[in-house]
Amino acid sequence: MRNLFLFLFLTTIIGGCHANPPVNQVLLSSIDSMMNDRPDSAYNALKEIETRRITGRRNRAYYALLLTQARHKNYIPLRNDSLINIAVNYYRSSRDHGKYARTLLYKGICVEQMNDPQKAIEIYAEAERAALQTNDYLTTGLINSQMAWLYQDMYIENQVDIERFKRAMDYFRLAGHKTNEYSVASLLGQRYRATSQLDSAYHYLRTALDLAREMDDSVAVFHNYSLLASTYLIDEDYPHARDMALYVIQNHGGVLISDETYHCLSRAYARMGKADSARIYYNVVNSNSKPSSLHRNMLTLVEILKAENNYREALHYTEQSRRLADSIIDESRRMDLYEIENRYNNQRLENINQRLEYRSKINHYLIMLISLIAVIVTIVFCVIIDRKHQDINDKISFIEQLKTESALYNNTLLEKLDKQNMVEIQLKEALEKRIQTIRELIDLSYRYGGLPDAFVKQFNKTMNINRLSEGALDDLSEVVNAKYDGVIDYLKDKHQDLNNDDINLICLLCCGFSATEMSVFYNHGNGKSIYSRKRRLALKMGLEISLDEYVVESLRYCQTQKELYLAEN
């Protein structure tokens, strides 16, 4: 009931996909979840999906895997591996080892159905390596089971198929998948019946019987009872064979049982010397006219005739059964030959089809190549024309840029020339002031030559020692700035909290005045006060070196900048 609701839910979703085209992983995972229990519903759900609505490599790969798996589980022949290769190519480079193992499993099944068993074995081996990296025991068991069937079909006599069936059974048990575990156990029991290891046949058939009871599968229960009965017959334990076969016949109810059960019971009675009972159960299945059924009937009849001591008739039917067996084998060989011929014809037609497809692809590629060359030539031609236009535009832009730069350069030169003229005017004015100061000092020397105190008083008055910015050196900062490459402007920009007294002190340092000489300008008795001034100014400017060293570095920096500017221009 739960699976039915899930199928209806998926059908509703897929029906609504006409409004919402994209198919996502959630929908595909939902279909995957019911693949083992309801493969027919999963297949119908996949057929409802339009391939144009499957976008993305991941979704297409998952869809290809599920569709291939659904076809196989619904017994639809997988005629080629083109669909599953979509999934193989995607999952090979992904980290999803579980889906990669499943993909290789169904790739191997496709190749096996294409009659290439050797390649199928190689693919199954690769699938097993991928599956062992996961906890997907069901897929690992299916891989081993598929390899076992293939080894059995290839008539490999080293019992490697039995070992593979055992591995598959262990993995199905780990996966908790009782149906597959039961199937493999029953197959192992039948496989061991053909060997001398009848104890193993009993073990696996009884294991299969226990699993059938756990699943409450009456068909499987009676089927394995029949197999046990025939195993007892092979082991010449006729009473157990009779009892087991009789139990199946008397209690199977509405469950269909094979004719082999009646043959087993009839042969057991015959070998126990009860020919009448053997005849009764032989007559139940004597009406089947198929060659294989006729052969079984003859073998059972031979056992009955031996029990009746009718050895002449027994020998007659033995010869007939041998001839019938030979005819069945011959027919099987003819069918094999016919199948080989059909396979050859199909392969030849497929090769012709592949050659035609190859020629078609070559023509298609040639057309694409010619078209591509034409497109490339057109693009190259357009690029060349565009580059020529671009070169012309670049040259025009370059000419305009040169004009602009020339105008800017002329303006810059004019500004510098004006500035230089201004500096020259300032220097001339400073020179005239110095000459005037010298004249005044000479005049004072004549007037107060014999009066030192009066001379000093007039000297201080003339020089205005206490206020340099208002005395004879009122233009000191302008002169120093002009002489030493704009060092005063540089320091003002760097230390914007400097006042006029600070600037004047720095100007005196730039001119190389000693502390004693500067003490005269500041009317101090000695140079100690000058040192104090310099320390205070250094702290104010946040210097880690002395003020004298800093001034020297600033002068050197401004000179270097001037030299670089002259070198560049």
C-alpha positions in Angstrom: 0.0 0.0 0.0 2.9 2.4 0.9 4.5 1.7 -2.5 1.2 2.4 -4.3 0.8 5.8 -2.6 4.4 6.5 -3.5 3.7 5.7 -7.1 0.6 7.8 -7.2 2.6 10.7 -5.6 5.3 10.4 -8.2 2.7 10.3 -11.0 1.2 13.5 -9.7 4.5 15.2 -9.5 5.5 14.1 -13.0 2.0 15.2 -14.3 2.7 18.6 -12.7 6.1 18.8 -14.3 4.4 20.3 -17.5 4.2 23.5 -15.5 7.6 23.1 -13.8 9.9 21.6 -16.5 13.2 20.9 -14.6 13.7 17.4 -13.2 15.7 17.4 -10.0 17.5 14.8 -7.9 14.6 14.6 -5.4 12.3 13.2 -8.0 14.9 10.8 -9.4 15.7 9.6 -5.8 12.0 9.0 -5.1 11.9 6.8 -8.2 15.1 5.0 -7.2 13.6 4.2 -3.8 10.9 2.0 -5.3 13.1 0.4 -7.9 13.7 -2.9 -6.0 10.1 -3.5 -4.7 8.1 -2.0 -7.6 10.3 -1.9 -10.8 7.3 -1.8 -13.1 6.0 1.4 -11.3 9.5 2.9 -11.4 9.8 2.2 -15.2 6.4 3.8 -15.8 7.4 6.8 -13.8 10.6 7.2 -15.8 8.7 6.9 -19.1 6.5 9.8 -18.1 9.5 12.1 -17.8 10.3 14.0 -21.0 14.0 14.0 -21.7 14.0 17.6 -22.8 13.2 18.5 -19.2 16.3 16.7 -17.8 18.9 19.4 -17.5 22.5 19.1 -16.2 25.0 16.3 -16.5 24.2 15.0 -13.0 20.5 14.6 -13.6 21.0 13.1 -17.1 23.5 10.5 -15.7 21.1 9.6 -12.8 18.2 9.2 -15.3 20.2 7.1 -17.6 21.2 4.8 -14.7 17.6 4.4 -13.5 16.1 3.8 -16.9 18.7 1.1 -17.7 18.1 -0.5 -14.3 14.3 -0.4 -14.7 14.5 -1.9 -18.2 16.6 -4.8 -16.9 14.3 -5.4 -13.9 11.3 -5.5 -16.2 13.0 -8.0 -18.5 13.4 -5.6 -21.4 16.5 -6.5 -23.5 19.4 -4.0 -23.3 20.5 -4.1 -26.9 23.4 -1.6 -26.6 25.3 0.4 -23.9 24.8 3.9 -25.4 22.4 5.0 -22.7 24.3 3.6 -19.7 27.5 5.1 -21.1 26.1 8.6 -20.2 26.1 7.5 -16.6 29.4 5.8 -16.8 31.2 8.8 -18.2 29.7 11.1 -15.5 30.2 8.9 -12.4 33.7 7.8 -13.4 35.0 11.3 -12.5 32.7 11.8 -9.5 33.2 10.7 -5.9 29.9 8.8 -5.7 31.4 5.3 -5.7 27.9 3.8 -5.0 26.3 5.0 -8.2 29.5 4.4 -10.1 29.4 0.7 -9.0 25.7 0.4 -10.0 26.4 2.0 -13.3 29.2 -0.4 -14.1 27.0 -3.3 -13.0 24.4 -2.5 -15.7 27.1 -1.6 -18.2 28.4 -5.2 -17.7 24.9 -6.5 -18.2 24.5 -4.6 -21.4 27.9 -5.9 -22.7 27.0 -9.4 -21.6 23.7 -9.2 -23.6 25.8 -8.0 -26.6 27.6 -11.3 -26.4 31.0 -10.1 -25.2 31.4 -12.1 -21.9 35.1 -11.4 -21.6 34.6 -7.7 -21.6 31.6 -8.1 -19.3 33.8 -9.9 -16.7 36.3 -7.0 -16.8 33.6 -4.5 -16.2 32.1 -6.5 -13.4 35.5 -6.7 -11.7 35.9 -2.9 -12.0 32.3 -2.5 -10.5 33.3 -4.7 -7.6 36.3 -2.6 -6.8 34.1 0.5 -6.8 31.4 -1.2 -4.7 33.9 -2.3 -2.0 34.6 1.3 -1.3 31.0 1.7 -0.1 28.5 0.1 2.3 26.2 -0.7 -0.6 26.1 -4.5 0.1 23.1 -5.0 -2.2 25.0 -3.7 -5.2 28.1 -5.7 -4.3 26.0 -8.9 -4.0 24.3 -8.3 -7.3 27.7 -7.8 -9.0 29.0 -11.1 -7.6 25.7 -12.9 -8.5 25.9 -11.6 -12.1 29.6 -12.7 -12.3 28.5 -16.2 -11.0 25.8 -16.5 -13.7 28.3 -15.5 -16.4 30.9 -17.9 -15.2 28.3 -20.7 -15.2 27.2 -19.8 -18.7 30.8 -19.9 -19.9 31.1 -23.5 -18.6 34.1 -22.7 -16.4 34.7 -25.9 -14.4 36.8 -24.6 -11.5 33.7 -23.9 -9.4 34.4 -20.1 -9.5 30.7 -19.6 -10.0 30.0 -21.3 -6.7 32.5 -19.0 -4.9 30.9 -16.0 -6.4 27.4 -17.2 -5.4 28.6 -17.6 -1.9 30.0 -14.1 -1.8 26.7 -12.8 -3.2 24.8 -14.6 -0.5 26.9 -13.1 2.2 26.5 -9.6 0.9 22.7 -10.0 0.5 22.6 -11.2 4.1 24.5 -8.0 5.2 22.1 -5.9 3.1 19.1 -7.6 4.8 17.7 -8.5 1.4 16.1 -11.9 2.1 14.6 -12.3 -1.4 18.0 -12.3 -3.1 19.6 -14.2 -0.3 17.0 -16.9 -0.7 17.4 -17.0 -4.5 21.2 -17.5 -4.2 20.9 -20.1 -1.5 18.5 -22.1 -3.6 20.8 -21.8 -6.7 23.8 -23.0 -4.6 21.8 -26.0 -3.5 21.0 -26.9 -7.1 24.5 -26.2 -8.2 26.0 -28.5 -5.6 23.6 -31.3 -6.6 25.6 -31.6 -9.8 28.7 -32.3 -7.8 29.7 -34.9 -5.3 29.3 -32.4 -2.4 25.7 -33.4 -1.6 26.1 -32.2 2.0 26.6 -28.7 0.8 23.5 -29.1 -1.4 21.4 -30.1 1.6 22.8 -27.2 3.6 22.0 -24.5 1.1 18.6 -26.0 0.2 17.6 -26.1 3.9 18.9 -22.5 4.3 16.7 -21.5 1.3 13.8 -23.3 2.9 14.2 -21.4 6.2 14.4 -18.1 4.3 11.3 -19.0 2.3 9.4 -19.7 5.6 10.6 -16.3 7.0 9.3 -14.6 3.9 6.1 -16.6 4.2 6.5 -17.5 0.5 4.6 -20.7 0.0 5.7 -21.1 -3.7 9.4 -20.9 -2.6 8.7 -23.3 0.3 7.3 -26.1 -1.9 9.8 -25.4 -4.6 12.7 -26.1 -2.2 10.9 -29.1 -0.8 10.8 -30.5 -4.4 14.5 -29.8 -4.8 15.3 -31.5 -1.5 13.3 -34.5 -2.6 15.3 -34.8 -5.9 18.5 -34.4 -3.9 17.5 -37.3 -1.7 16.9 -39.3 -4.8 20.3 -38.5 -6.2 21.8 -39.5 -2.8 19.8 -42.8 -3.1 17.9 -42.0 0.1 14.7 -43.2 -1.4 12.4 -43.1 1.7 13.3 -39.5 2.4 12.9 -38.6 -1.3 9.4 -40.3 -1.4 8.3 -38.7 1.9 9.4 -35.2 0.8 7.9 -35.4 -2.7 4.7 -36.9 -1.3 4.4 -34.1 1.2 4.7 -31.5 -1.6 2.1 -33.2 -3.8 -0.4 -33.7 -0.9 0.0 -30.2 0.6 0.8 -27.8 -2.2 -2.8 -26.6 -2.4 -3.2 -24.0 -5.1 0.6 -23.6 -5.5 1.8 -24.8 -8.8 4.5 -27.4 -8.6 6.7 -28.8 -11.4 6.4 -32.2 -13.1 9.9 -33.0 -11.7 8.2 -33.6 -8.3 6.0 -36.3 -9.7 9.0 -37.8 -11.6 11.0 -37.8 -8.3 8.2 -39.5 -6.4 7.6 -42.1 -9.2 11.3 -42.9 -9.4 11.6 -43.2 -5.7 8.8 -45.7 -5.6 10.3 -47.6 -8.5 13.7 -47.9 -6.9 12.0 -49.1 -3.7 10.3 -51.8 -5.7 6.8 -50.3 -5.6 6.1 -50.3 -9.3 2.3 -49.8 -8.9 2.7 -46.6 -6.9 5.3 -45.4 -9.3 2.9 -46.0 -12.2 0.2 -44.0 -10.5 2.3 -40.8 -10.2 3.9 -41.4 -13.6 0.6 -41.3 -15.3 -0.1 -37.8 -13.9 2.6 -36.2 -16.0 2.7 -38.6 -18.9 0.7 -36.4 -21.2 3.3 -33.7 -21.9 4.7 -33.9 -25.5 7.6 -31.5 -25.2 11.0 -33.2 -26.1 12.5 -32.4 -22.7 9.4 -33.7 -20.9 9.3 -36.8 -23.1 12.9 -37.4 -22.2 12.1 -37.2 -18.5 9.1 -39.4 -19.0 11.3 -42.1 -20.7 13.8 -42.0 -17.9 11.0 -42.4 -15.3 9.4 -45.2 -17.3 12.8 -47.0 -17.5 13.0 -47.0 -13.7 9.4 -48.4 -13.5 10.1 -51.1 -16.1 13.2 -52.1 -14.1 11.1 -52.4 -11.0 8.7 -54.6 -12.9 11.6 -56.7 -14.1 10.7 -55.9 -17.7 14.3 -55.3 -18.8 13.6 -55.7 -22.5 11.2 -52.8 -22.5 13.5 -50.9 -20.2 16.4 -51.3 -22.6 14.2 -50.3 -25.5 13.1 -47.0 -23.8 16.7 -46.5 -22.6 17.8 -46.5 -26.3 14.9 -44.2 -27.2 15.7 -41.8 -24.4 19.4 -41.7 -25.5 18.3 -41.0 -29.1 15.9 -38.3 -27.9 18.7 -36.8 -25.8 21.0 -36.7 -28.8 18.3 -35.1 -30.9 17.7 -32.5 -28.1 21.4 -31.8 -28.0 21.6 -31.6 -31.8 18.6 -29.2 -31.8 20.3 -27.1 -29.2 23.4 -27.0 -31.2 21.5 -26.0 -34.3 19.8 -23.3 -32.3 23.2 -22.2 -31.1 24.5 -22.2 -34.7 21.4 -20.3 -35.8 22.0 -17.8 -32.9 25.6 -17.4 -34.0 24.6 -16.8 -37.6 22.0 -14.2 -36.5 24.6 -12.7 -34.2 27.1 -12.5 -37.2 24.4 -11.0 -39.5 23.4 -8.5 -36.8 27.1 -7.7 -36.2 27.6 -7.3 -40.0 24.6 -5.0 -40.3 25.8 -3.1 -37.2 29.2 -2.7 -38.8 27.6 -1.4 -42.0 25.5 1.0 -40.0 28.5 2.2 -38.0 30.4 2.8 -41.3 27.5 4.8 -42.6 27.3 6.7 -39.4 31.0 7.2 -39.5 30.8 8.6 -43.1 27.8 10.8 -42.0 29.8 12.1 -39.1 32.8 12.8 -41.3 30.7 14.8 -43.7 29.1 16.6 -40.8 32.5 17.4 -39.3 33.8 18.6 -42.8 30.8 20.9 -43.1 31.4 22.1 -39.5 35.1 22.6 -40.3 34.5 24.5 -43.5 31.9 26.7 -41.6 34.4 27.2 -38.8 37.1 28.2 -41.2 34.8 30.7 -42.9 33.8 32.1 -39.5 37.4 32.4 -38.5 38.4 34.1 -41.7 35.5 36.5 -41.3 36.4 37.2 -37.7 40.1 37.7 -38.6 39.1 40.1 -41.4 36.8 42.0 -39.0 39.5 42.1 -36.4 42.1 43.4 -38.9 39.7 46.2 -40.0 38.8 46.9 -36.4 42.5 47.1 -35.5 43.2 49.5 -38.4 40.4 51.7 -37.2 41.7 51.4 -33.7 45.2 52.4 -34.8 43.8 55.4 -36.5 41.8 56.4 -33.5 44.8 55.8 -31.3 47.0 58.0 -33.4 44.3 60.8 -33.4 44.0 60.4 -29.6 47.8 60.5 -29.3 48.0 63.7 -31.3 45.3 65.3 -29.2 47.1 64.1 -26.1 50.3 65.6 -27.3 48.5 68.9 -27.9 47.0 68.8 -24.5 50.3 67.9 -22.8 52.1 70.6 -24.8 49.6 73.2 -23.6 49.9 72.0 -20.1 53.7 72.0 -20.3 53.8 75.5 -21.7 51.5 76.7 -18.8 53.7 74.9 -16.3 56.8 76.5 -17.8 55.2 79.9 -17.7 54.2 79.4 -14.1 57.7 78.3 -13.2 59.1 81.3 -15.0 56.8 83.6 -13.1 57.8 82.0 -9.9 61.5 82.2 -10.7 61.0 85.9 -11.6 59.3 86.4 -8.3 62.1 84.7 -6.5 64.7 86.9 -8.3 62.7 90.0 -7.4 62.6 88.9 -3.7 66.3 88.2 -3.8 67.0 91.7 -5.3 64.8 93.3 -2.6 66.7 91.3 0.1 70.0 92.4 -1.4 69.0 96.0 -1.4 67.9 95.7 2.2 71.2 94.1 3.1 73.1 97.0 1.4 70.9 99.5 3.2 71.6 97.7 6.5 75.3 97.7 5.8 75.2 101.5 5.1 73.4 102.1 8.4 75.9 99.9 10.3 78.8 101.8 8.6 77.2 105.1 9.6 76.8 103.9 13.2 80.5 102.9 13.3 81.5 106.4 12.3 79.1 108.1 14.7 79.6 105.9 17.7 83.1 104.5 17.0 84.4 105.6 20.4 81.3 104.8 22.4 80.9 101.0 22.5 77.7 101.0 24.7 76.0 103.5 22.5 77.1 101.6 19.4 75.6 98.3 20.7 72.4 100.1 21.6 72.0 101.6 18.2 73.1 98.3 16.6 70.3 96.4 18.4 67.8 99.0 17.5 68.8 98.8 13.9 68.8 95.0 13.7 65.6 94.7 15.9 67.2 91.7 17.6 64.3 90.6 19.7 61.9 90.3 16.7 63.7 88.9 13.7 60.5 89.1 11.6 60.3 92.9 12.0 64.0 93.8 11.9 66.8 93.6 9.4 66.1 89.9 8.8 62.3 90.2 8.2 62.6 88.4 4.9 64.8 85.7 6.2 62.4 82.8 5.5 61.8 83.9 1.9 65.5 84.1 1.2 66.2 80.7 2.8 63.3 79.1 0.9 64.6 80.4 -2.4 68.2 79.5 -1.8 67.6 76.0 -0.4 65.1 74.5 -2.9 61.9 75.3 -1.1 62.9 73.7 2.2 60.7 76.1 4.3 57.6 75.2 2.2 58.5 71.5 2.6 58.7 71.8 6.4 55.6 73.9 6.7 53.6 71.2 4.8 55.0 68.5 7.0 54.7 70.4 10.3 51.7 72.7 10.0 51.8 73.8 13.7 55.1 75.8 13.2 54.9 79.5 14.0 57.1 82.4 12.7 59.6 82.1 15.6 60.0 78.4 14.9 60.5 79.1 11.1 63.1 81.8 11.9 65.1 79.5 14.1 65.1 76.8 11.4 66.1 79.5 8.8 69.1 80.4 11.0 70.1 76.7 11.2 69.8 76.4 7.4 72.1 79.3 7.0 74.7 77.6 9.3 74.6 80.0 12.2 76.2 78.7 15.4 74.4 78.8 18.8 76.7 81.7 19.8 75.8 83.7 16.7 72.1 83.0 17.1 72.3 84.1 20.7 73.2 87.6 19.4 70.0 87.6 17.3 67.9 86.6 20.2 69.8 89.0 22.6 70.8 86.1 24.9 73.8 86.1 27.1 75.1 82.8 25.8 74.2 79.8 23.6 72.5 77.7 26.2 69.2 79.3 25.7 69.5 78.5 22.0 70.0 74.8 22.8 66.9 74.9 24.9 65.0 76.5 22.1 66.1 73.8 19.7 65.2 71.0 22.1 61.7 72.4 22.7 61.2 72.8 18.9 62.4 69.2 18.3 59.9 67.9 20.9 57.1 70.0 19.3 57.9 68.5 15.9 58.0 65.0 17.3 61.6 64.3 16.2 63.6 61.3 17.3 66.9 63.0 16.2 68.3 66.4 16.9 66.9 69.5 15.2 70.3 70.2 13.5 70.4 66.6 12.0 66.7 66.9 10.9 67.4 70.3 9.2 70.4 68.8 7.4 68.3 65.8 6.2 65.5 68.1 5.0 68.0 70.2 3.0 69.5 67.1 1.4 66.0 65.8 0.6 64.9 69.0 -1.1 68.1 69.1 -3.1 67.6 65.5 -4.2 64.0 66.2 -5.3 65.2 69.2 -7.3 67.9 67.1 -9.1 65.3 64.4 -9.9 62.9 66.9 -11.3 65.7 68.5 -13.4 66.7 65.0 -14.7 63.1 64.1 -15.7 62.5 67.4 -17.5 
